[in-house]
Amino acid sequence: MPRRIRSLGLFGKTARTAAKPNAQTQYALDKYTALLPLVNGQDKGDSATPPLEGDPATLLRRLGPPLPFVLGGSPRLSVTRLMTKGWCELRYLYDARAGIPRPAAAARTLTRGTRAHARLENSAHPGDARLAAALRAEGMGDFVRTLPYGWAATLGRLLQLAAGGESRELLCHGWVRGSSDAPPVLVSGVVDRLSWEGEAPIPLPLDDSTDIATLLPLLQEQVNERVKHGGNIVVSDTKTRSTFTTPTQGSVLRATTMQLAYYRGYLEALAQDAPRTFASLLENARLHGVDADAPLRTEEVAALVRLVPSLQADAAQLAAGEAVQTLVGPVTVASPCWLAARLAQGYALLGGALGGTLRVEYYCRGTNFHTATVPYSAALRAERVAHEADAAAFLWGRRPVQPVARRLDALRTYCAHCDYAAVCGWKRAVERDLGGLGPALVRIAEGACV
């Protein structure tokens, strides 16, 4: 809770009783109001700001494991949601259990980041941006936001990448299991950028309107040829900053590295076996509430062909009642199942081409001012496996919440920017213990001298 809340007159009479809280302050107040009876078993009161009390084990017992609240009734997570210690895990638990969405007016930093990502995406895929705008003008804006449209966009970008270009904002997914008797939970992600590294051979003359059944093997041949020449695909994450500085907090840097490791691992898994990826995509659709076998409307199929012209021959065959042959078997209906079959083949183009380098690209005001590289080593892969197990143990409630380190510098770094800074009982207890450390050391020193 920001300290400025105390000056708003919300917890007693002050000279600024009539002050109106801004969106960020009101958001923090709403979360605190929702949490206090859950944590302390009482209302917030009229004249005081009681802290949210409890040690980590007690807090998890009182609030319950965060997974149900993180999922919000939908059986899927995101890669960013697995970063439970990306800032402070106690803040993560508080936010999850409060269950109050951040209002747009209180999320200026997130809004700036979204806009910056959109500008980069539009510069890499200007045709996609123009089509999305045209479809919205035609009254198909809702379809642009659907999973089938996202699958088609990702397919088109995988084709563009295989042809020698770069691609941004591609969908990927994986699975995390909380325990041996629990069903796996879908983890969705969006890869910020895939690009080639290394000298490129002479590209094959390809037309993106070529029948996809003909195009896919030609692109696979081109990818294989490029890999022979030492080329490989680099997975990058884009971070937007309000200043020309990179983050220094260890937890933030580790979370960024872990996100990249998840994206790289998910892409590799999706590229390994087309039939298995096809089945995974169908389960993904089911968990998103999409009927994979339901026919798409004529105007929706037309929109997808405009987005990925190489699907035109498929669409014509299906419209004529002819089956389309794919690596996962015949498809007879223009449905999400058809898109899943083709997307599984699109992911397969990455097989053997994903390189051993990960990148973090920092942007400020549209400028890539710093790029950090991370080797995708065996150690990092093992660390990702351990990270997934640790995050799952917390999300499923099998271990206590682990706040930031009990050090004054850690409290000043993390708690100073936390909505719960003024009311976090755990923080107060740590500060009280640290405050008594000096006198305790003096007493020990004096006793040693006696």
N, C-alpha and C positions, 0 to 999 in steps of 0.2 A: 504494500500500500504506500504510495508516495507520501512523503511527509507533508506535502502541501494540503493533503486532505484535512489536516487538523485546523487549518485556517479557514475552512469553508463554513463553519458554524453548523456542521451536521451532527456533531456529538456534544452539543452544549451551547451556552450563550457566549458569543464573542461579538466583537465590534463589526465582524463581517458576516453576520448571520444571513443577510440577503444575497450573499455571493452565490452565483450559479456555477456549478462544477462544469468543467469542459468535458469533452467526450472521453478522454483517457482517464480522468479522475472519476467520472461517473462509472466507467467500466470497472475500475478497481474497486470502487465502493460496492457495486452490485455483486462482485465476486466475494468480497468480504462478508457481505450480508448473507449470502447463500451458504458460506462455509462455517460461520461462527456456530450456529446451532448443531452442525454436524460434528465439529471438532470439540467444542466445549460443552455442548448440550444446553445452550442457553441462547436467549435473544441478545442482540447487540447492545441493548441498553440505551438510555437517553442522554447520559452525560459523560460517558467514558468510552474508550476504545480498548476493550479487552484484547489481549494478544491471543493468537491461535496457539494453544498450548499443546505440548506433547512431544515425547522423544520419537525418533523415527519409527520404531516398532509400534508404538502406541498409535501414531498417526495413521499408519497403514491399516491397523486394526479398526480404527474408528471410521476411516473414510472408505475402506474396502479397496481391493485391487483396482488399479486404474483402467484395466482393459475394457470392461463394459462401457465405461464413460468415454473412453477414447474412441471406441467403435461407434458409439451413438446409435446403437440398434442395427448397424450394418456390419456384416462379418468381414470387414477388410480394414487394413491399415495402410499407411503410406511409409515410404522410406524415412521421411523426416520424422514421423511419429516413433520410429525405432530409436531415434537419437534422444533417449530419455535423459541423458546427462549432457546434452548439447549446451545447456546453461547450468541450471540447478535442478536436480531431480525432485526436490521438494516443491519447487515452483511448478514443475510439470504435474505433480500429483494434485496440488491445489487447483490448478487450471482445469485439469481433467474432471475433478469431482465437482467443481463449481458449475461446470457445464454451460457457461455463458459465452456465446460467440463474441469475438472482438468486433465491435462496430466499425464500419468503414472509416468513420471520422477519427477513430482512435488508432488507426493502423496506417499512418502516413508513410512510415518506412516500408511496410509491406507493399503499399500501393505504388510507391516509387520503384521498388524492385520489380513488381509485376509489369509496369510500363516499360522498364528498361529491357526486361526479357522479351517483351512483345516487339519492341523495336528491332532487337537483334534477330528474332525469329522472322519478322517481316522482311528484313534485308536479305536473309538467306533464302527465303521462300516467298518472293513478292507475288507470284501467281496464286499461291494459296491464300494470301491475305486479300487479294482482290476478289477471289471467288467467295471467300467467307463474307465479305462486305456485300457482294452481289446477292448471295443467298439470303442474307438478313433483309435486304431490300425487297426480296421476293417473298418474304414472309416465312422463310425456312430457317430462321435463327435458332430455333429450338433443336432442329436436326443437327446443326453445326456443333452443338454441345453434346451430342450423343456419343456413346462408345463406338458404334459402327463407323461414324464419321472419323473419330480419332484413330481407329484402326486403319482406315483407308489412307488418312494423312500420313501415318507412320509408314505404311507400305510404300507410298510414293517417295518418302524421304529415304527409305532404305534403298530403293531403286536409284535415286539420285546419287546417294553415297557410293553405291557399287559402280556407277558409271564414272566415278572419279571426282565427284563434287564433295561438298560438306553438307551436313544436315543438322538441324537444331530441333529441340523439343520433340523427342521420340518417346512413345510409350514403351514401358517395359514392366515386368512384374515377376514376383517370386512368391515363396511361401515360407511361413514361420510356424513352428509347432511349439506350443507352450508346455506340453507334457505328452507322455507316451499314449495316454488315453484321450487326449483332446484332438479334435480335427484340426488340420492345418488352417491357418488364417492367411488370406490373400494379402500380399503387400504390393501396392502399386507405386510406380515411380515414373518420373519423366527425366530422360537424359537431356541435359542442356545442349550438348554438342558432340557430334562424332565427325572426325576429320582424318584425312590421310597424312601420314608422315613418311618421308622418303621419296626418292626420285620415281617419277611416274613413267611407265612405258608408253609407247604411242597408243592412244585410246582407239578402241574399235568405233567405227561410225555407227552409232545407235540412234534410233528414233524412239522417243518415249511413247509414241502412239502404236508402236509395234505390239502385236498380240502378246500378252504377258506370258503365255505358254512358250512362245518363241524367245521372248526377251530374257526370261530368267536364266536359262542355260548359257546364253551369250554373256550375260553379266557375271555369272559364276566363273566363266572362263576368264573374263577380264580381271576379276578379283584375284584369281589364282595366279595369273600372269604378273600382276602387280606385287603380290606377296613374294613371288620368285625373285623379283628385282629388289627385294629388301623393304618393300612398303608394308605399312601396317596401319591399323585404325586406332586412333587415340580417343579415349573417353575423357571429356572435359566437363567441369562444373563451372557455372558462371555465378559469381558473387557480386552483387552491387553494393557500393559503399557511398555514404553521404560525403565522405572526405577522401582525399588521396592517401589513405593509410590502410594497412592490412591489420586484421585482428591480432591481438597478442594473447588472448585468453587460451590457455591450453585446452580446455574442454571444447571450445569453438573450433579450434584447428583440428582436433581429433575427430569431432563430429563431421567436419567437411571431408576429411580423409576417408572416414567410414562410409559416408554417403557414396563417394566415388567407388569404393570397393564393392558396395552392394550393387550399384549400377553395372559395373564391369562383370561381376559374378552372374547377375541375372541375364545380361545379354549373352554371355558365354553359354549358359544353360539353355536359353531359348534357341541358340544357333545349332545345338548339338544334334537334335533329333526332331525332324518336322512332325511326325505323327504324335509324339509326346507333347510338343509345343501346341499342336492343334487341340489336343485334349485339354491342356492347361488353359488355353484361350476360351474354350467352351465353358469351363468351370468359372473362369473369370467373368464371362458374360452372365452366367446364372447368378453369381453373387452380386452383380450390378443390377439384377432384375430384368435382364434382357433375354427374351426368348430367341435363342439362336436359330431356331427353325422357322420362325415367323417370316413370311415373305416381306421384303421391303416394298414400299410403295413405288410406283413408276417414277414419280418425280424425285424420290430419294435415290433410286438407281441412277437416274440421269445426273444428279448432283455428284455422285461418286465417280461417274465416268468423266465428268468435267474436272474432278480433282485428280484422278489417276487415269489418263487417256488410254493407257495400255489395258485397262479392264473392259474396253468397249467390245472386243470380240467375245469375251466371256458373257457380257450382258446380253449381246445379241443371240448367242446360242441358248442361254437360259430362257430368254423371252420366246424363242421358237420351240421350246420344250425339249431341247437337246441337252444331254448331260455334259458337264465340263469335267475333264479329267485333271486331277491334281495329285500331288505326291501322297495325299492322305486318302485317296479314293475319289470316286465320282461325286459331283455335286449337281443337284437337279433343280435347285430353287435359288433365286437371287435373294439371299438371306444373310444375316450375320454369320452363319455357318460358312457360307461361301467366302466371305471376307477373311474369316479365321483361317481357312485353308490356304488362301493366297498369302496372308500375312506370315503364316508359319514358314512358307517357302521364302518369303522376304527375309526373315530373321536368319534362315539357313545361309544366306549369302555372306554373313559375317563369319561363318565357321573358318577357323584358321587364320583369319585376318586381324583379329583383335590383338593389339600389341601389349607390351609390358610397361607402358608409361601411362600414368594418369596425370591430368592437369587441372589446376584451379586458376581460373581467369578472373581477376578482380577488375571491375569497371567502376568508374565514377564519372558522371556527366557524359556518358557515352564513350569514354576513353578507356581502353584496356591498359591500365597503368602498371600492372604487375601480373606475372604469370609464375605460378609455383608448380613444380613437377614432383610427382611421387611415383616411385617404382612399384609396380604391382607384383610384389615378391611373394615367395612362399610364406614369409613371416607375416605379411599383411593379410594374406588369405586366411592364415590361422587366426590372426587377431580378429578378423571379421566373424569367423565362426564363434569365437569366444564372446564377442560383442553381442551377437544374436542371442546366444544362450543367456547372457547376463540380462539383456533387455527383456527377454521373454520371462525370466524368473521374476523380474519386477512387475511387468504388466499382468502376469497371472497371479501375483501376490505370493510368490514363494520365497521372497526375501524382503527385508525392510527397505524403505526408501533410503537413499544415500545422498544427503545434501552435499554442498561444497565442503572443502576441507575446513577443519576447525583451526583456521589461521586468520589472523586479523587482516592480512593483505588479501586473502581470498574473500572475506566478508566485504571488504571495501570495494573490491573489483566487481563482484557479482551482486551483492545485496543493494548497493547504491543505485542500481538500475532495475530494481524489482518492485512490482506493484505491492508486494506484501512486506516491504522493508520496515514499516512502522508498526506492524502487528504480528510479525513472525516470532512466536515464543521461542522457537529453536534458536534463532539468531540472537535473541536477547540472552538466552541461557549461555551461549558460547561467549558472547561479549562479557557477561558477568564472570565466567570462569577465567577468561583471558585477563580481565581486569584485576583479578586477584593473584595472577601469576607473579607479578613483580614483588609484592610483599612476601609471598611464599618463598621466593628465591632469596630474599633478604634474610628471612628467618633461618633458612637452611644454611646460608653463608655464615650468619652469626653463630649458629650452633656448631658449625664446623670449626670456628675459631676458638670456641670455648675449650 
